[in-house]
Amino acid sequence: MRKSKWFHKYALALELFVTANLAFLAFDVFIAHSVNAFAHWGEWIPFLFSIIASLLLFLALLIGSSGLWYLGGLGVGWSSVGIGIGGMLFHLESQFFADFTIKSLVYTAPFAAPLAFCGLGLLLIMNRMVHGESIEWGKWIVFMALGGFFGNFVLSLCDHAQNGFFKPSEWIPIFTSAIAVGFLMTALLQPINLPFLKVCGAILMVNGLVGVLGFYLHLSVDLQSAELSARDKLIYGPPLFAPLLFTDLALLGMLGIWHLARKLQEIR
């Protein structure tokens, strides 16, 4: 059973997705925590974990051992969940727990950002607990993408509220992520039908493009700060790679939608 999961194309695609995301999180965390020069030693934990975890998963890909893939993946998965929850509490403790106000929630460290580790960890665990040939596998992928888009909705709302939604374009990710949450939730709650899955796929593609657009807009703002060095622009400017979460989640959601569509065709 474990070996069949390992060699299944859906499980392999998800494994590559999680491995690449953990590797990129190391870079993303390094930039985010460089804002305060890693003032607390605990800020090194997610950075080092991302490097070690992605290397371990990559080695499992190269070696092809079902035991290493299964047990190593579970270890990385549960550790990632723990780091995500701990990071969220750490971010909230920085200001929100002291004041308990909407203002402190908006201007504190992005409390939902560490939950990316939770999502990736749960994907690793699910990939070992649910067979890739079952329809439940695709539903779990869609559910995780739904949770990710809800997190993006909250992050975009809090991040853009810091400057009072200065530009109208800052509302775009709020609307598109909310629409994605609604449609993906409907896809899970209603009987699966191919036309609706195609609509969900189109909505995910739009969100993917929103991510690319957001990356361009953030980059353009960073480049306008002529008095700052390239390093300072990357660290202190608008979070350059944050909008690409939309593109990332769109890819994850489309993997789940594609899986469900294939299973629906097989049933017919």
C-alpha positions as CSV (number, residue, x, y, z in Angstrom):
1,M,0.0,0.0,0.0
2,R,2.7,2.5,0.9
3,K,4.7,1.7,-2.2
4,S,1.7,2.2,-4.4
5,K,1.1,5.6,-2.9
6,W,4.7,6.5,-3.5
7,F,4.6,5.7,-7.2
8,H,1.2,7.2,-7.8
9,K,1.4,10.4,-10.0
10,Y,-0.9,12.4,-7.8
11,A,1.0,11.6,-4.6
12,L,4.3,12.4,-6.3
13,A,3.0,15.7,-7.7
14,L,1.9,16.7,-4.2
15,E,5.2,15.6,-2.7
16,L,7.1,17.8,-5.1
17,F,4.7,20.7,-4.4
18,V,5.3,20.5,-0.6
19,T,9.1,20.0,-1.0
20,A,9.4,23.1,-3.2
21,N,7.2,25.2,-0.9
22,L,9.2,24.3,2.2
23,A,12.4,25.2,0.4
24,F,11.0,28.5,-0.6
25,L,9.7,29.2,2.9
26,A,13.3,29.2,4.1
27,F,14.0,32.2,1.9
28,D,10.7,33.9,2.7
29,V,11.1,33.5,6.5
30,F,14.7,34.8,6.3
31,I,13.5,38.0,4.6
32,A,10.6,38.4,7.0
33,H,12.7,37.9,10.2
34,S,15.5,40.1,8.8
35,V,13.2,43.1,9.5
36,N,14.1,42.9,13.1
37,A,17.5,41.1,12.5
38,F,16.2,37.9,14.1
39,A,15.9,39.6,17.5
40,H,14.6,36.5,19.2
41,W,16.4,33.2,18.9
42,G,13.1,31.4,18.2
43,E,12.9,33.2,14.8
44,W,15.7,31.0,13.5
45,I,13.6,27.8,14.1
46,P,11.3,28.0,11.0
47,F,14.2,29.1,8.8
48,L,16.4,26.1,9.8
49,F,13.5,23.7,9.8
50,S,12.5,24.7,6.3
51,I,16.0,23.9,5.0
52,I,16.3,20.6,6.8
53,A,12.8,19.4,6.0
54,S,13.0,20.2,2.3
55,L,16.4,18.4,2.1
56,L,15.0,15.3,3.9
57,L,12.0,15.2,1.6
58,F,14.2,15.6,-1.5
59,L,16.5,12.8,-0.3
60,A,13.4,10.6,0.1
61,L,12.6,11.4,-3.5
62,L,16.1,10.4,-4.7
63,I,16.4,7.3,-2.6
64,G,12.9,6.0,-3.3
65,S,12.6,4.1,0.0
66,S,9.0,3.7,1.0
67,G,9.9,3.5,4.7
68,L,11.9,6.7,4.6
69,W,9.2,8.4,2.6
70,Y,6.5,7.3,5.0
71,L,8.1,7.7,8.4
72,G,10.2,10.7,7.4
73,G,7.3,12.4,5.9
74,L,5.1,11.9,9.0
75,G,7.9,13.3,11.1
76,V,8.3,16.4,8.9
77,G,4.6,16.8,8.7
78,W,3.8,16.8,12.4
79,S,6.9,19.0,13.1
80,S,5.7,21.4,10.5
81,V,2.2,21.6,12.1
82,G,3.8,22.3,15.5
83,I,6.0,25.0,14.2
84,G,3.1,26.6,12.4
85,I,0.9,26.7,15.5
86,G,3.9,27.9,17.7
87,G,4.7,30.6,15.2
88,M,1.1,31.9,15.1
89,L,1.0,32.2,18.9
90,F,4.5,33.8,18.9
91,H,3.3,36.4,16.4
92,L,0.1,37.1,18.3
93,E,2.0,37.4,21.6
94,S,4.2,40.1,20.1
95,Q,1.3,42.7,20.5
96,F,-2.2,41.4,20.1
97,F,-2.4,39.5,23.5
98,A,-1.3,42.6,25.2
99,D,-4.0,44.9,23.8
100,F,-6.8,42.7,22.4
101,T,-7.8,45.3,19.8
102,I,-8.4,45.2,16.0
103,K,-5.6,47.7,15.6
104,S,-3.1,45.5,17.4
105,L,-4.2,42.6,15.3
106,V,-3.6,44.5,12.0
107,Y,-0.3,46.0,13.0
108,T,1.2,43.0,14.8
109,A,3.4,40.5,13.0
110,P,1.3,38.7,10.4
111,F,-0.3,36.1,12.7
112,A,-1.6,33.8,9.9
113,A,1.6,33.6,8.0
114,P,3.1,30.8,10.1
115,L,0.0,28.7,9.3
116,A,1.6,28.0,5.9
117,F,3.8,25.4,7.9
118,C,0.6,23.8,9.2
119,G,-0.9,23.5,5.8
120,L,2.2,21.9,4.3
121,G,2.5,19.6,7.2
122,L,-1.1,18.5,6.9
123,L,-0.6,17.8,3.2
124,L,2.3,15.6,4.0
125,I,0.3,13.7,6.6
126,M,-2.7,13.4,4.3
127,N,-0.5,12.1,1.5
128,R,0.5,9.1,3.6
129,M,-2.9,8.4,5.2
130,V,-5.2,8.7,2.1
131,H,-4.6,6.7,-1.1
132,G,-4.1,8.8,-4.2
133,E,-6.5,6.7,-6.1
134,S,-9.4,7.5,-3.8
135,I,-11.8,10.4,-4.4
136,E,-11.2,11.5,-0.8
137,W,-7.6,12.4,-1.8
138,G,-8.8,15.1,-4.2
139,K,-11.4,16.4,-1.7
140,W,-8.7,16.8,0.9
141,I,-6.6,18.8,-1.5
142,V,-9.5,21.0,-2.3
143,F,-10.2,21.5,1.4
144,M,-6.6,22.5,2.1
145,A,-6.6,24.9,-0.8
146,L,-9.9,26.4,0.6
147,G,-8.2,26.9,4.0
148,G,-5.2,28.5,2.3
149,F,-7.4,31.0,0.4
150,F,-9.2,31.8,3.6
151,G,-5.8,32.5,5.2
152,N,-4.9,34.7,2.2
153,F,-8.1,36.6,2.6
154,V,-7.2,37.4,6.2
155,L,-3.6,38.2,5.4
156,S,-4.5,40.5,2.5
157,L,-7.1,42.2,4.5
158,C,-4.8,42.9,7.4
159,D,-1.8,43.8,5.3
160,H,-3.6,46.2,3.0
161,A,-5.5,47.7,6.0
162,Q,-2.2,49.0,7.3
163,N,-2.2,51.7,4.6
164,G,-6.0,52.1,4.5
165,F,-6.3,50.4,1.1
166,F,-4.5,53.4,-0.5
167,K,-4.9,52.0,-4.0
168,P,-8.2,50.5,-5.3
169,S,-6.2,47.5,-6.7
170,E,-5.5,46.4,-3.1
171,W,-9.1,45.2,-2.9
172,I,-8.6,42.7,-5.7
173,P,-7.1,39.9,-3.7
174,I,-9.8,40.4,-1.0
175,F,-12.5,39.7,-3.5
176,T,-10.9,36.9,-5.5
177,S,-9.8,35.0,-2.4
178,A,-13.3,35.3,-1.0
179,I,-14.8,34.0,-4.2
180,A,-12.4,31.1,-4.3
181,V,-13.4,30.1,-0.7
182,G,-17.0,30.1,-1.6
183,F,-16.7,28.1,-4.7
184,L,-14.3,25.5,-3.3
185,M,-16.5,25.1,-0.3
186,T,-19.5,24.4,-2.6
187,A,-17.4,21.9,-4.5
188,L,-16.9,20.0,-1.3
189,L,-20.4,20.2,0.0
190,Q,-22.4,19.5,-3.2
191,P,-22.3,16.4,-5.4
192,I,-19.4,16.6,-7.8
193,N,-20.2,17.6,-11.4
194,L,-17.8,18.4,-14.2
195,P,-19.2,21.8,-15.3
196,F,-18.9,23.2,-11.8
197,L,-15.4,21.8,-11.5
198,K,-14.5,23.7,-14.7
199,V,-15.8,26.9,-13.1
200,C,-13.7,26.3,-10.0
201,G,-10.7,25.7,-12.2
202,A,-11.3,29.1,-14.0
203,I,-11.6,30.9,-10.6
204,L,-8.4,29.3,-9.5
205,M,-6.7,30.5,-12.7
206,V,-7.9,34.0,-12.0
207,N,-6.4,33.8,-8.5
208,G,-3.2,32.6,-10.0
209,L,-3.0,35.6,-12.3
210,V,-3.9,37.9,-9.3
211,G,-0.8,36.5,-7.6
212,V,1.4,37.4,-10.6
213,L,-0.2,40.9,-10.7
214,G,0.4,41.4,-7.0
215,F,4.0,40.4,-7.4
216,Y,4.4,43.0,-10.2
217,L,2.7,45.8,-8.2
218,H,4.8,45.0,-5.0
219,L,7.9,45.0,-7.1
220,S,7.1,48.3,-8.8
221,V,6.7,49.9,-5.4
222,D,10.0,48.5,-4.2
223,L,11.8,49.8,-7.2
224,Q,10.5,53.3,-6.7
225,S,12.4,53.7,-3.4
226,A,15.6,55.0,-5.0
227,E,17.2,56.0,-1.7
228,L,17.2,52.4,-0.4
229,S,19.6,49.6,-1.3
230,A,18.4,46.5,-3.1
231,R,18.6,44.6,0.2
232,D,16.6,47.1,2.2
233,K,14.0,47.3,-0.6
234,L,13.5,43.6,-0.4
235,I,13.3,43.5,3.4
236,Y,11.5,46.7,4.3
237,G,9.3,47.2,1.2
238,P,5.9,45.6,0.5
239,P,6.4,41.8,0.9
240,L,7.5,40.9,-2.6
241,F,6.6,37.2,-2.6
242,A,3.4,37.3,-0.5
243,P,1.1,37.7,-3.6
244,L,2.6,34.5,-5.1
245,L,0.7,32.6,-2.4
246,F,-2.3,33.1,-4.6
247,T,-0.5,31.4,-7.5
248,D,0.8,28.7,-5.2
249,L,-2.7,27.9,-3.8
250,A,-4.2,28.1,-7.3
251,L,-1.8,25.3,-8.4
252,L,-2.7,23.2,-5.3
253,G,-6.4,23.7,-5.9
254,M,-6.1,22.8,-9.6
255,L,-4.4,19.6,-8.6
256,G,-7.4,18.7,-6.5
257,I,-9.9,19.8,-9.1
258,W,-8.0,17.8,-11.8
259,H,-8.0,14.7,-9.6
260,L,-11.8,15.0,-8.9
261,A,-12.5,15.5,-12.5
262,R,-10.5,12.4,-13.5
263,K,-12.3,10.3,-10.9
264,L,-15.7,11.6,-12.1
265,Q,-14.8,10.5,-15.6
266,E,-13.7,7.1,-14.4
267,I,-17.0,6.6,-12.6
268,R,-18.9,7.4,-15.8
